[in-house]
Amino acid sequence: MTSNGRPAPRPSLKDRRADAREHARQLREDSARRVRTRRLLWRGGIGVGLLAVATIVAVVLVGAARPAAVGPLNMASDGVLLGADATGVVAAPTLALAADEDPIDTDPAALANLVNITMYVDYLCPYCGQFDTNNAEQIASWVTAGNATVEIHPISIMDGSSAGTSYSTRAANAAACVADTAPDSFLAVNTALFAAQPEEQTAGLTDAELLAVLRSAGVQSDAVTDCVTGQAFASWVAAATDRALAGPLPNADVQTVTGTPTVLVNGVSYAGAFDDAAAFEQFVLTEAADLDDDEAALAEAQAAAEAAQTDTE
């Protein structure tokens, strides 16, 4: 309105189109600036903000008390979902699955604007060991910086390669015991299990040796000892393995696990060398850039819609 209360002249269609184009240009520049900034943050290893626990609890089960469960706590998706808050790495808490209950898939919409790494691993698998040896430190840095989450699914497909001791199942059971009693230590335990990985066609580590590995990662309690030696979650490990092999895998571009490790980044399977840290880093950065490209595309679409609306007025 002008000072005398009369409406200002309506801009011409040409001027309105020019204004809309200028607005769209500014949106694109702002989006591109955010893209450049986020990529610099990634490459510099600087976090974009630590995750609060509440932002990664994508699979929390609520309600009345459940019957006795065969699954561990904090693995309702058949995996442990790990992010970070100001204290460090934290697991998304969930109740245990009952014997007749289907897993609750992690909701990727709850993890928007983050890189979500999902891994299906067997603790006897040498390629899993290669992958962890070369990438664990980088993955941990992404998670603790607040740039990524990692969801780890321990399975047992190599029991036949441990001289009759079912090492894959026993090691996955030990990991599940950690998820059940000390979930925030799961990432450290995962790395420790691979650091102590036995050779194929050997008996593998004894239960006592597995417990020593857990202690080396800071996990020690009577509950863990009883869980490991009693193989409390061995049946769950078998069921989770069957589900991974039968599929369909949630939030993935592959239907089933056909070998380990199966590694997904934002649902896209990694097909590079497991011992090439640079290749995996580039793969993750590419997926992170895709998140930014989506944001830029959304900004352009919004600007175009505003321009079209202006033209019709």
PASEBA-1860 file (N, C-alpha, C; in nm, 3 decimals):
! residues 313
1> MTSNGRPA> 0.084/-0.119/0.000/0.000/0.000/0.000/0.088/0.125/0.000 ~ 0.044/0.233/-0.074/0.116/0.359/-0.070/0.070/0.440/0.050 ~ 0.137/0.555/0.073/0.107/0.633/0.192/-0.032/0.694/0.189 ~ -0.091/0.712/0.069/-0.223/0.771/0.064/-0.334/0.666/0.062 ~ -0.295/0.535/0.086/-0.395/0.430/0.096/-0.437/0.371/-0.037 ~ -0.382/0.416/-0.148/-0.418/0.361/-0.278/-0.320/0.248/-0.314 ~ -0.368/0.137/-0.373/-0.280/0.025/-0.406/-0.176/0.062/-0.508 ~ -0.057/0.004/-0.491/0.049/0.027/-0.589/0.014/-0.042/-0.719
9> PRPSLKDR> 0.061/0.013/-0.831/0.033/-0.050/-0.961/0.086/-0.194/-0.963 ~ 0.010/-0.284/-1.024/0.052/-0.423/-1.035/0.167/-0.433/-1.134 ~ 0.278/-0.502/-1.098/0.389/-0.515/-1.192/0.343/-0.585/-1.320 ~ 0.410/-0.550/-1.428/0.378/-0.613/-1.555/0.415/-0.761/-1.553 ~ 0.357/-0.838/-1.645/0.388/-0.980/-1.655/0.537/-1.001/-1.677 ~ 0.598/-0.914/-1.760/0.741/-0.925/-1.787/0.821/-0.907/-1.659 ~ 0.781/-0.805/-1.577/0.853/-0.780/-1.452/0.834/-0.895/-1.354 ~ 0.710/-0.949/-1.349/0.685/-1.059/-1.256/0.766/-1.182/-1.295
17> RADAREHA> 0.778/-1.209/-1.426/0.860/-1.323/-1.470/1.006/-1.301/-1.436 ~ 1.052/-1.178/-1.454/1.192/-1.147/-1.421/1.217/-1.166/-1.272 ~ 1.121/-1.123/-1.189/1.135/-1.140/-1.045/1.137/-1.288/-1.007 ~ 1.051/-1.368/-1.072/1.047/-1.512/-1.044/1.177/-1.579/-1.083 ~ 1.231/-1.538/-1.200/1.359/-1.598/-1.243/1.471/-1.561/-1.146 ~ 1.470/-1.435/-1.099/1.573/-1.393/-1.004/1.560/-1.470/-0.873 ~ 1.435/-1.494/-0.829/1.413/-1.570/-0.706/1.463/-1.713/-0.723 ~ 1.436/-1.772/-0.840/1.482/-1.908/-0.866/1.634/-1.915/-0.867
25> RQLREDSA> 1.697/-1.809/-0.926/1.843/-1.806/-0.930/1.900/-1.800/-0.790 ~ 1.839/-1.719/-0.703/1.887/-1.709/-0.566/1.870/-1.840/-0.491 ~ 1.758/-1.909/-0.514/1.738/-2.039/-0.450/1.844/-2.138/-0.494 ~ 1.873/-2.138/-0.626/1.975/-2.232/-0.676/2.111/-2.201/-0.616 ~ 2.145/-2.071/-0.606/2.274/-2.034/-0.548/2.282/-2.072/-0.401 ~ 2.172/-2.048/-0.328/2.171/-2.085/-0.186/2.186/-2.235/-0.169 ~ 2.116/-2.312/-0.255/2.125/-2.457/-0.246/2.265/-2.505/-0.280 ~ 2.323/-2.447/-0.386/2.459/-2.486/-0.425/2.559/-2.453/-0.315
33> RRVRTRRL> 2.537/-2.339/-0.247/2.626/-2.303/-0.136/2.618/-2.406/-0.023 ~ 2.494/-2.453/0.005/2.479/-2.555/0.108/2.547/-2.685/0.067 ~ 2.536/-2.718/-0.064/2.602/-2.838/-0.114/2.752/-2.829/-0.094 ~ 2.812/-2.713/-0.135/2.957/-2.697/-0.121/2.999/-2.704/0.025 ~ 2.921/-2.639/0.111/2.955/-2.639/0.253/2.949/-2.779/0.310 ~ 2.844/-2.854/0.277/2.830/-2.988/0.333/2.943/-3.078/0.283 ~ 2.981/-3.064/0.156/3.090/-3.148/0.106/3.220/-3.114/0.175 ~ 3.243/-2.984/0.202/3.364/-2.946/0.275/3.362/-3.005/0.415
41> LWRGGIGV> 3.246/-3.005/0.478/3.236/-3.063/0.611/3.269/-3.210/0.608 ~ 3.218/-3.278/0.505/3.249/-3.421/0.494/3.398/-3.442/0.477 ~ 3.456/-3.373/0.377/3.596/-3.399/0.345/3.687/-3.356/0.459 ~ 3.646/-3.257/0.536/3.726/-3.212/0.648/3.702/-3.292/0.774 ~ 3.605/-3.383/0.770/3.578/-3.466/0.887/3.510/-3.390/0.999 ~ 3.446/-3.275/0.965/3.380/-3.195/1.067/3.232/-3.230/1.067 ~ 3.178/-3.254/1.181/3.038/-3.295/1.191/2.942/-3.183/1.155 ~ 2.827/-3.220/1.101/2.721/-3.123/1.073/2.627/-3.112/1.191
49> GLLAVATI> 2.669/-3.166/1.306/2.584/-3.161/1.425/2.564/-3.301/1.478 ~ 2.589/-3.320/1.606/2.575/-3.454/1.663/2.430/-3.492/1.671 ~ 2.403/-3.621/1.642/2.266/-3.672/1.647/2.221/-3.687/1.791 ~ 2.101/-3.648/1.818/2.038/-3.682/1.945/1.981/-3.822/1.932 ~ 1.976/-3.893/2.043/1.926/-4.030/2.039/1.787/-4.035/1.979 ~ 1.705/-3.938/2.011/1.566/-3.942/1.966/1.555/-3.937/1.815 ~ 1.653/-3.880/1.746/1.641/-3.867/1.601/1.673/-3.995/1.529 ~ 1.732/-4.094/1.596/1.766/-4.217/1.525/1.685/-4.336/1.574
57> VAVVLVGA> 1.591/-4.315/1.665/1.513/-4.427/1.713/1.402/-4.453/1.612 ~ 1.438/-4.522/1.504/1.344/-4.544/1.395/1.264/-4.670/1.413 ~ 1.304/-4.757/1.507/1.237/-4.886/1.519/1.192/-4.915/1.661 ~ 1.168/-4.810/1.740/1.127/-4.832/1.878/0.989/-4.897/1.882 ~ 0.975/-4.998/1.962/0.846/-5.064/1.983/0.790/-5.016/2.115 ~ 0.662/-4.982/2.116/0.599/-4.935/2.238/0.476/-5.018/2.266 ~ 0.431/-5.012/2.391/0.310/-5.084/2.426/0.328/-5.163/2.553 ~ 0.237/-5.258/2.571/0.237/-5.339/2.692/0.353/-5.436/2.693
65> ARPAAVGP> 0.374/-5.497/2.810/0.483/-5.595/2.823/0.460/-5.710/2.728 ~ 0.569/-5.760/2.671/0.561/-5.868/2.573/0.596/-6.001/2.637 ~ 0.558/-6.110/2.574/0.599/-6.240/2.626/0.749/-6.259/2.612 ~ 0.799/-6.366/2.674/0.942/-6.393/2.669/0.990/-6.395/2.525 ~ 1.099/-6.322/2.497/1.146/-6.303/2.361/1.271/-6.385/2.335 ~ 1.289/-6.426/2.210/1.411/-6.496/2.172/1.511/-6.402/2.110 ~ 1.468/-6.280/2.080/1.560/-6.184/2.021/1.621/-6.094/2.127 ~ 1.734/-6.031/2.097/1.796/-5.939/2.193/1.726/-5.804/2.193
73> LNMASDGV> 1.743/-5.732/2.299/1.702/-5.593/2.300/1.781/-5.516/2.195 ~ 1.722/-5.409/2.145/1.790/-5.313/2.059/1.825/-5.368/1.921 ~ 1.759/-5.479/1.882/1.779/-5.535/1.749/1.645/-5.573/1.686 ~ 1.548/-5.485/1.699/1.415/-5.515/1.647/1.413/-5.524/1.495 ~ 1.511/-5.464/1.428/1.521/-5.473/1.282/1.609/-5.589/1.238 ~ 1.653/-5.671/1.332/1.755/-5.775/1.312/1.895/-5.714/1.306 ~ 1.905/-5.585/1.327/2.035/-5.519/1.331/2.037/-5.413/1.439 ~ 2.155/-5.365/1.472/2.172/-5.255/1.569/2.192/-5.127/1.492
81> LLGADATG> 2.107/-5.028/1.518/2.118/-4.898/1.453/2.197/-4.805/1.543 ~ 2.309/-4.752/1.491/2.401/-4.672/1.570/2.416/-4.533/1.511 ~ 2.406/-4.434/1.597/2.433/-4.295/1.561/2.521/-4.234/1.668 ~ 2.506/-4.106/1.694/2.589/-4.042/1.795/2.516/-3.926/1.859 ~ 2.548/-3.901/1.984/2.507/-3.778/2.050/2.631/-3.717/2.114 ~ 2.613/-3.625/2.205/2.728/-3.555/2.263/2.819/-3.648/2.342 ~ 2.769/-3.765/2.381/2.851/-3.858/2.459/2.931/-3.954/2.372 ~ 2.898/-3.962/2.244/2.965/-4.056/2.155/2.865/-4.144/2.082
89> VVAAPTLA> 2.909/-4.263/2.044/2.823/-4.356/1.969/2.712/-4.408/2.060 ~ 2.590/-4.407/2.008/2.476/-4.456/2.084/2.390/-4.543/1.993 ~ 2.325/-4.642/2.053/2.236/-4.732/1.980/2.092/-4.687/1.996 ~ 2.014/-4.706/1.891/1.871/-4.679/1.900/1.805/-4.788/1.983 ~ 1.740/-4.754/2.093/1.683/-4.858/2.181/1.553/-4.915/2.126 ~ 1.539/-5.046/2.133/1.414/-5.112/2.097/1.389/-5.226/2.195 ~ 1.264/-5.264/2.205/1.231/-5.384/2.280/1.269/-5.507/2.200 ~ 1.272/-5.620/2.266/1.309/-5.745/2.200/1.193/-5.801/2.119
97> LAADEDPI> 1.227/-5.870/2.012/1.125/-5.938/1.932/1.086/-6.070/1.998 ~ 0.957/-6.094/2.001/0.908/-6.222/2.049/0.932/-6.329/1.942 ~ 0.917/-6.453/1.982/0.950/-6.565/1.893/0.869/-6.561/1.765 ~ 0.745/-6.515/1.772/0.657/-6.518/1.655/0.642/-6.381/1.591 ~ 0.733/-6.290/1.619/0.720/-6.152/1.573/0.814/-6.122/1.458 ~ 0.763/-6.053/1.357/0.846/-6.013/1.243/0.932/-5.893/1.281 ~ 1.050/-5.880/1.218/1.134/-5.763/1.245/1.062/-5.634/1.206 ~ 1.101/-5.527/1.269/1.048/-5.395/1.239/1.154/-5.320/1.160
105> DTDPAALA> 1.129/-5.298/1.031/1.229/-5.236/0.945/1.258/-5.093/0.989 ~ 1.384/-5.054/0.981/1.421/-4.916/1.009/1.357/-4.825/0.905 ~ 1.302/-4.714/0.951/1.236/-4.618/0.863/1.339/-4.517/0.813 ~ 1.377/-4.522/0.683/1.480/-4.428/0.636/1.435/-4.282/0.642 ~ 1.303/-4.258/0.641/1.255/-4.120/0.649/1.293/-4.055/0.781 ~ 1.312/-4.138/0.884/1.352/-4.084/1.014/1.500/-4.047/1.018 ~ 1.573/-4.084/0.913/1.718/-4.059/0.908/1.751/-3.969/0.790 ~ 1.659/-3.882/0.752/1.679/-3.797/0.635/1.802/-3.708/0.652
113> NLVNITMY> 1.866/-3.679/0.537/1.984/-3.592/0.531/2.106/-3.652/0.598 ~ 2.103/-3.783/0.622/2.219/-3.854/0.673/2.255/-3.967/0.576 ~ 2.379/-4.006/0.578/2.418/-4.125/0.505/2.393/-4.245/0.596 ~ 2.314/-4.339/0.546/2.278/-4.457/0.625/2.352/-4.578/0.570 ~ 2.447/-4.629/0.647/2.527/-4.745/0.607/2.468/-4.868/0.675 ~ 2.438/-4.969/0.597/2.384/-5.094/0.650/2.477/-5.208/0.610 ~ 2.510/-5.294/0.706/2.605/-5.402/0.679/2.550/-5.534/0.732 ~ 2.556/-5.637/0.649/2.529/-5.774/0.689/2.663/-5.846/0.693
121> VDYLCPYC> 2.701/-5.895/0.812/2.836/-5.947/0.829/2.834/-6.082/0.898 ~ 2.934/-6.164/0.865/2.962/-6.290/0.933/3.101/-6.276/0.993 ~ 3.116/-6.303/1.121/3.243/-6.277/1.188/3.354/-6.374/1.151 ~ 3.323/-6.477/1.073/3.428/-6.564/1.020/3.463/-6.529/0.876 ~ 3.384/-6.447/0.812/3.402/-6.413/0.670/3.528/-6.328/0.651 ~ 3.626/-6.376/0.574/3.750/-6.299/0.557/3.728/-6.168/0.484 ~ 3.632/-6.162/0.391/3.605/-6.037/0.320/3.543/-5.934/0.415 ~ 3.461/-5.983/0.509/3.409/-5.893/0.612/3.524/-5.836/0.694
129> GQFDTNNA> 3.620/-5.922/0.726/3.736/-5.877/0.801/3.816/-5.774/0.724 ~ 3.835/-5.796/0.593/3.905/-5.698/0.509/3.832/-5.564/0.510 ~ 3.700/-5.572/0.493/3.622/-5.448/0.488/3.635/-5.372/0.619 ~ 3.620/-5.441/0.731/3.625/-5.373/0.859/3.764/-5.317/0.886 ~ 3.868/-5.394/0.856/4.005/-5.348/0.879/4.033/-5.218/0.806 ~ 3.979/-5.207/0.685/4.009/-5.091/0.601/3.912/-4.975/0.618 ~ 3.793/-5.001/0.673/3.691/-4.897/0.674/3.634/-4.863/0.811 ~ 3.662/-4.944/0.913/3.599/-4.924/1.043/3.630/-4.786/1.101
137> EQIASWVT> 3.753/-4.743/1.092/3.791/-4.615/1.151/3.717/-4.500/1.082 ~ 3.709/-4.505/0.948/3.641/-4.399/0.875/3.492/-4.398/0.904 ~ 3.431/-4.518/0.908/3.288/-4.526/0.940/3.261/-4.471/1.079 ~ 3.345/-4.507/1.174/3.327/-4.457/1.311/3.338/-4.305/1.316 ~ 3.428/-4.248/1.237/3.444/-4.102/1.237/3.322/-4.035/1.177 ~ 3.264/-4.094/1.072/3.141/-4.037/1.014/3.027/-4.042/1.115 ~ 3.017/-4.156/1.184/2.907/-4.172/1.280/2.923/-4.074/1.396 ~ 3.042/-4.068/1.454/3.061/-3.980/1.571/3.051/-3.833/1.533
145> AGNATVEI> 3.081/-3.799/1.407/3.067/-3.660/1.363/2.922/-3.622/1.337 ~ 2.832/-3.720/1.335/2.693/-3.690/1.308/2.657/-3.687/1.162 ~ 2.745/-3.736/1.075/2.719/-3.739/0.932/2.648/-3.865/0.887 ~ 2.655/-3.972/0.966/2.606/-4.101/0.919/2.551/-4.182/1.035 ~ 2.469/-4.280/1.000/2.433/-4.388/1.090/2.485/-4.518/1.030 ~ 2.504/-4.617/1.114/2.542/-4.749/1.064/2.454/-4.852/1.133 ~ 2.399/-4.943/1.055/2.316/-5.049/1.108/2.383/-5.182/1.075 ~ 2.418/-5.257/1.178/2.496/-5.380/1.162/2.408/-5.501/1.191
153> HPISIMDG> 2.405/-5.592/1.094/2.328/-5.716/1.106/2.425/-5.834/1.111 ~ 2.450/-5.892/1.228/2.536/-6.011/1.234/2.457/-6.135/1.193 ~ 2.511/-6.211/1.099/2.446/-6.334/1.055/2.549/-6.447/1.054 ~ 2.502/-6.569/1.031/2.593/-6.685/1.035/2.571/-6.771/0.912 ~ 2.657/-6.752/0.813/2.648/-6.834/0.691/2.772/-6.922/0.673 ~ 2.867/-6.915/0.769/2.993/-6.988/0.753/3.019/-7.086/0.867 ~ 2.914/-7.134/0.932/2.933/-7.232/1.039/3.007/-7.356/0.989 ~ 2.986/-7.391/0.864/3.051/-7.510/0.809/3.200/-7.495/0.789
161> SSAGTSYS> 3.253/-7.375/0.812/3.397/-7.351/0.792/3.470/-7.332/0.925 ~ 3.416/-7.389/1.034/3.480/-7.371/1.165/3.498/-7.503/1.239 ~ 3.528/-7.608/1.164/3.565/-7.737/1.223/3.462/-7.789/1.323 ~ 3.336/-7.764/1.294/3.231/-7.819/1.376/3.195/-7.741/1.500 ~ 3.253/-7.621/1.520/3.224/-7.544/1.642/3.116/-7.438/1.623 ~ 3.064/-7.424/1.501/2.963/-7.321/1.471/3.010/-7.183/1.516 ~ 3.130/-7.148/1.478/3.187/-7.022/1.524/3.105/-6.902/1.478 ~ 3.057/-6.904/1.354/2.981/-6.789/1.305/2.861/-6.762/1.395
169> TRAANAAA> 2.790/-6.868/1.431/2.674/-6.851/1.519/2.717/-6.805/1.656 ~ 2.824/-6.862/1.712/2.868/-6.825/1.847/2.914/-6.680/1.852 ~ 2.984/-6.636/1.747/3.031/-6.496/1.744/2.914/-6.401/1.726 ~ 2.818/-6.435/1.638/2.701/-6.350/1.620/2.617/-6.346/1.748 ~ 2.609/-6.459/1.817/2.541/-6.462/1.946/2.610/-6.369/2.046 ~ 2.742/-6.371/2.049/2.815/-6.281/2.139/2.784/-6.135/2.107 ~ 2.779/-6.103/1.977/2.744/-5.966/1.937/2.603/-5.931/1.983 ~ 2.511/-6.026/1.969/2.373/-6.002/2.013/2.367/-5.983/2.164
177> CVADTAPD> 2.451/-6.054/2.237/2.456/-6.036/2.384/2.498/-5.893/2.418 ~ 2.590/-5.838/2.341/2.633/-5.700/2.362/2.518/-5.604/2.332 ~ 2.449/-5.629/2.219/2.335/-5.544/2.185/2.232/-5.545/2.296 ~ 2.214/-5.660/2.358/2.112/-5.677/2.461/2.148/-5.606/2.592 ~ 2.276/-5.602/2.625/2.317/-5.553/2.757/2.401/-5.426/2.754 ~ 2.476/-5.402/2.645/2.563/-5.284/2.637/2.563/-5.232/2.494 ~ 2.447/-5.190/2.442/2.434/-5.161/2.299/2.523/-5.049/2.248 ~ 2.553/-4.951/2.334/2.636/-4.839/2.288/2.780/-4.883/2.259
185> SFLAVNTA> 2.817/-5.001/2.306/2.952/-5.055/2.280/2.956/-5.144/2.156 ~ 2.844/-5.155/2.086/2.837/-5.254/1.977/2.938/-5.225/1.867 ~ 2.955/-5.100/1.828/3.048/-5.070/1.719/3.190/-5.107/1.756 ~ 3.230/-5.078/1.880/3.364/-5.115/1.925/3.380/-5.267/1.930 ~ 3.276/-5.338/1.974/3.282/-5.483/1.979/3.289/-5.542/1.838 ~ 3.213/-5.485/1.747/3.217/-5.532/1.608/3.359/-5.526/1.552 ~ 3.425/-5.415/1.576/3.563/-5.399/1.529/3.656/-5.495/1.600 ~ 3.637/-5.516/1.730/3.723/-5.606/1.806/3.708/-5.750/1.759
193> LFAAQPEE> 3.586/-5.790/1.726/3.565/-5.927/1.677/3.636/-5.950/1.545 ~ 3.636/-5.850/1.459/3.708/-5.866/1.333/3.860/-5.859/1.353 ~ 3.905/-5.779/1.448/4.048/-5.772/1.475/4.101/-5.906/1.526 ~ 4.015/-5.982/1.595/4.054/-6.113/1.649/4.002/-6.227/1.562 ~ 3.967/-6.198/1.440/3.904/-6.299/1.353/3.994/-6.420/1.330 ~ 3.941/-6.541/1.354/4.020/-6.663/1.329/4.022/-6.698/1.180 ~ 4.108/-6.790/1.145/4.115/-6.838/1.008/3.998/-6.932/0.979 ~ 3.959/-6.934/0.852/3.860/-7.034/0.809/3.916/-7.175/0.829
201> QTAGLTDA> 3.826/-7.270/0.844/3.859/-7.411/0.862/3.936/-7.437/0.992 ~ 3.923/-7.347/1.088/3.975/-7.372/1.223/3.856/-7.371/1.319 ~ 3.880/-7.409/1.441/3.771/-7.411/1.540/3.729/-7.272/1.583 ~ 3.809/-7.173/1.550/3.775/-7.037/1.589/3.802/-7.012/1.737 ~ 3.752/-6.903/1.787/3.772/-6.868/1.928/3.678/-6.949/2.017 ~ 3.727/-6.985/2.134/3.641/-7.047/2.234/3.548/-6.940/2.293 ~ 3.450/-6.984/2.369/3.363/-6.887/2.436/3.442/-6.800/2.531 ~ 3.539/-6.859/2.599/3.622/-6.780/2.690/3.702/-6.674/2.614
209> ELLAVLRS> 3.749/-6.713/2.496/3.825/-6.617/2.414/3.732/-6.509/2.358 ~ 3.612/-6.546/2.323/3.515/-6.445/2.279/3.488/-6.344/2.390 ~ 3.473/-6.393/2.512/3.451/-6.303/2.624/3.570/-6.211/2.646 ~ 3.689/-6.262/2.621/3.809/-6.178/2.634/3.808/-6.067/2.529 ~ 3.761/-6.099/2.409/3.750/-5.996/2.304/3.650/-5.889/2.346 ~ 3.538/-5.930/2.403/3.439/-5.832/2.449/3.497/-5.744/2.559 ~ 3.575/-5.805/2.649/3.637/-5.725/2.756/3.734/-5.623/2.697 ~ 3.803/-5.662/2.592/3.898/-5.569/2.530/3.827/-5.447/2.471
217> AGVQSDAV> 3.698/-5.464/2.441/3.618/-5.352/2.388/3.537/-5.285/2.498 ~ 3.562/-5.321/2.623/3.498/-5.254/2.735/3.368/-5.314/2.782 ~ 3.338/-5.439/2.740/3.211/-5.502/2.779/3.241/-5.622/2.868 ~ 3.195/-5.615/2.992/3.216/-5.725/3.086/3.108/-5.721/3.193 ~ 3.036/-5.831/3.206/2.935/-5.841/3.311/2.895/-5.987/3.323 ~ 2.835/-6.021/3.436/2.785/-6.157/3.454/2.677/-6.189/3.350 ~ 2.595/-6.089/3.319/2.488/-6.111/3.221/2.546/-6.146/3.084 ~ 2.652/-6.077/3.045/2.714/-6.106/2.915/2.778/-6.245/2.918
225> TDCVTGQA> 2.846/-6.277/3.027/2.909/-6.409/3.037/2.805/-6.520/3.025 ~ 2.696/-6.508/3.098/2.590/-6.610/3.092/2.530/-6.617/2.952 ~ 2.513/-6.502/2.889/2.452/-6.496/2.756/2.541/-6.563/2.652 ~ 2.673/-6.538/2.661/2.766/-6.595/2.564/2.780/-6.746/2.585 ~ 2.806/-6.787/2.707/2.828/-6.929/2.733/2.700/-7.011/2.717 ~ 2.585/-6.949/2.743/2.458/-7.019/2.726/2.400/-7.007/2.588 ~ 2.469/-6.931/2.499/2.421/-6.908/2.362/2.273/-6.869/2.362 ~ 2.244/-6.768/2.439/2.106/-6.726/2.461/2.034/-6.688/2.333
233> FASWVAAA> 2.108/-6.636/2.234/2.043/-6.587/2.114/2.080/-6.667/1.989 ~ 2.129/-6.790/2.008/2.168/-6.872/1.893/2.049/-6.898/1.801 ~ 1.933/-6.926/1.858/1.815/-6.950/1.775/1.774/-6.825/1.699 ~ 1.786/-6.710/1.765/1.757/-6.584/1.696/1.855/-6.560/1.582 ~ 1.983/-6.588/1.603/2.082/-6.571/1.497/2.042/-6.654/1.375 ~ 2.001/-6.780/1.398/1.960/-6.865/1.286/1.839/-6.807/1.214 ~ 1.743/-6.756/1.291/1.623/-6.699/1.229/1.655/-6.571/1.152 ~ 1.739/-6.485/1.208/1.777/-6.362/1.140/1.855/-6.391/1.013
241> TDRALAGP> 1.940/-6.494/1.019/2.015/-6.534/0.900/1.920/-6.583/0.791 ~ 1.824/-6.665/0.828/1.726/-6.714/0.731/1.651/-6.598/0.666 ~ 1.616/-6.499/0.747/1.543/-6.384/0.692/1.630/-6.306/0.593 ~ 1.758/-6.289/0.625/1.847/-6.216/0.535/1.868/-6.291/0.404 ~ 1.875/-6.423/0.412/1.897/-6.504/0.291/1.770/-6.517/0.207 ~ 1.654/-6.514/0.273/1.528/-6.530/0.200/1.479/-6.397/0.144 ~ 1.506/-6.289/0.215/1.462/-6.158/0.172/1.312/-6.141/0.184 ~ 1.262/-6.028/0.133/1.339/-5.919/0.073/1.405/-5.832/0.180
249> LPNADVQT> 1.525/-5.782/0.147/1.592/-5.691/0.239/1.521/-5.556/0.238 ~ 1.500/-5.496/0.354/1.434/-5.366/0.357/1.527/-5.255/0.309 ~ 1.469/-5.157/0.243/1.542/-5.035/0.205/1.669/-5.066/0.126 ~ 1.660/-5.159/0.031/1.779/-5.205/-0.041/1.749/-5.224/-0.188 ~ 1.852/-5.210/-0.270/1.837/-5.234/-0.414/1.868/-5.379/-0.450 ~ 1.893/-5.462/-0.351/1.911/-5.606/-0.371/1.807/-5.678/-0.288 ~ 1.762/-5.793/-0.335/1.655/-5.864/-0.270/1.700/-5.942/-0.147 ~ 1.819/-6.002/-0.156/1.865/-6.091/-0.049/2.014/-6.074/-0.027
257> VTGTPTVL> 2.060/-6.129/0.083/2.203/-6.143/0.106/2.249/-6.268/0.032 ~ 2.340/-6.250/-0.061/2.397/-6.364/-0.133/2.542/-6.389/-0.094 ~ 2.597/-6.304/-0.013/2.733/-6.321/0.036/2.762/-6.211/0.137 ~ 2.866/-6.230/0.212/2.903/-6.128/0.311/3.043/-6.075/0.280 ~ 3.067/-5.946/0.310/2.968/-5.854/0.361/2.874/-5.804/0.251 ~ 2.751/-5.781/0.285/2.660/-5.704/0.200/2.652/-5.566/0.263 ~ 2.697/-5.466/0.188/2.707/-5.330/0.240/2.619/-5.239/0.154 ~ 2.534/-5.164/0.220/2.442/-5.072/0.152/2.465/-4.932/0.204
265> VNGVSYAG> 2.461/-4.835/0.115/2.470/-4.695/0.154/2.346/-4.625/0.098 ~ 2.260/-4.581/0.187/2.131/-4.525/0.147/2.056/-4.619/0.055 ~ 2.066/-4.748/0.084/1.994/-4.849/0.009/2.062/-4.897/-0.117 ~ 2.175/-4.838/-0.151/2.248/-4.876/-0.273/2.363/-4.968/-0.234 ~ 2.370/-5.084/-0.298/2.472/-5.182/-0.261/2.609/-5.143/-0.314 ~ 2.708/-5.162/-0.229/2.847/-5.133/-0.264/2.906/-5.252/-0.337 ~ 2.961/-5.227/-0.456/3.016/-5.335/-0.538/3.166/-5.323/-0.556 ~ 3.230/-5.232/-0.481/3.373/-5.213/-0.496/3.454/-5.312/-0.414
273> AFDDAAAF> 3.585/-5.295/-0.418/3.675/-5.384/-0.345/3.659/-5.360/-0.195 ~ 3.655/-5.468/-0.118/3.635/-5.457/0.026/3.760/-5.408/0.098 ~ 3.876/-5.419/0.034/4.000/-5.375/0.098/4.047/-5.240/0.045 ~ 3.960/-5.168/-0.027/3.996/-5.040/-0.086/3.919/-4.929/-0.013 ~ 3.981/-4.871/0.088/3.915/-4.769/0.169/3.880/-4.646/0.086 ~ 3.968/-4.609/-0.007/3.942/-4.491/-0.088/3.820/-4.511/-0.176 ~ 3.804/-4.632/-0.231/3.688/-4.659/-0.316/3.559/-4.652/-0.236 ~ 3.561/-4.706/-0.114/3.439/-4.700/-0.034/3.410/-4.557/0.010
281> EQFVLTEA> 3.513/-4.482/0.045/3.491/-4.342/0.083/3.428/-4.265/-0.032 ~ 3.478/-4.287/-0.154/3.422/-4.217/-0.269/3.278/-4.258/-0.294 ~ 3.249/-4.385/-0.272/3.111/-4.434/-0.288/3.018/-4.363/-0.188 ~ 3.062/-4.352/-0.064/2.982/-4.285/0.038/2.966/-4.137/0.006 ~ 3.073/-4.072/-0.036/3.065/-3.930/-0.070/2.971/-3.907/-0.188 ~ 2.970/-4.000/-0.282/2.878/-3.989/-0.396/2.734/-3.996/-0.349 ~ 2.706/-4.089/-0.258/2.570/-4.099/-0.205/2.534/-3.975/-0.123 ~ 2.632/-3.919/-0.053/2.607/-3.795/0.022/2.577/-3.680/-0.074
289> ADLDDDEA> 2.650/-3.676/-0.186/2.626/-3.572/-0.286/2.488/-3.587/-0.346 ~ 2.441/-3.710/-0.362/2.306/-3.732/-0.415/2.202/-3.672/-0.322 ~ 2.224/-3.679/-0.191/2.133/-3.614/-0.097/2.128/-3.464/-0.125 ~ 2.244/-3.404/-0.148/2.249/-3.262/-0.175/2.184/-3.229/-0.309 ~ 2.206/-3.314/-0.410/2.143/-3.293/-0.541/1.992/-3.296/-0.529 ~ 1.941/-3.387/-0.446/1.797/-3.392/-0.424/1.748/-3.261/-0.364 ~ 1.825/-3.206/-0.272/1.787/-3.080/-0.209/1.787/-2.968/-0.312 ~ 1.889/-2.966/-0.398/1.896/-2.863/-0.501/1.780/-2.876/-0.598
297> ALAEAQAA> 1.748/-3.001/-0.636/1.636/-3.023/-0.728/1.505/-2.976/-0.666 ~ 1.488/-3.000/-0.537/1.367/-2.956/-0.470/1.358/-2.804/-0.471 ~ 1.468/-2.736/-0.448/1.468/-2.590/-0.449/1.430/-2.536/-0.586 ~ 1.484/-2.598/-0.691/1.452/-2.555/-0.827/1.305/-2.579/-0.858 ~ 1.255/-2.695/-0.815/1.114/-2.725/-0.840/1.023/-2.626/-0.769 ~ 1.060/-2.590/-0.646/0.981/-2.493/-0.573/0.984/-2.357/-0.642 ~ 1.101/-2.318/-0.690/1.113/-2.190/-0.759/1.031/-2.190/-0.888 ~ 1.035/-2.301/-0.961/0.958/-2.311/-1.085/0.809/-2.302/-1.058
305> AEAAQTDT> 0.766/-2.369/-0.948/0.625/-2.365/-0.913/0.582/-2.224/-0.879 ~ 0.668/-2.150/-0.806/0.637/-2.013/-0.771/0.630/-1.924/-0.895 ~ 0.721/-1.948/-0.991/0.720/-1.872/-1.114/0.593/-1.898/-1.193 ~ 0.552/-2.026/-1.199/0.430/-2.060/-1.271/0.309/-1.998/-1.205 ~ 0.305/-1.997/-1.071/0.194/-1.936/-1.000/0.190/-1.786/-1.027 ~ 0.305/-1.722/-1.034/0.311/-1.579/-1.062/0.254/-1.548/-1.200 ~ 0.287/-1.632/-1.298/0.241/-1.610/-1.434/0.089/-1.618/-1.447 ~ 0.026/-1.695/-1.361/-0.119/-1.712/-1.372/-0.196/-1.605/-1.296
313> E> -0.127/-1.526/-1.218/-0.197/-1.424/-1.137/-0.231/-1.302/-1.221
END
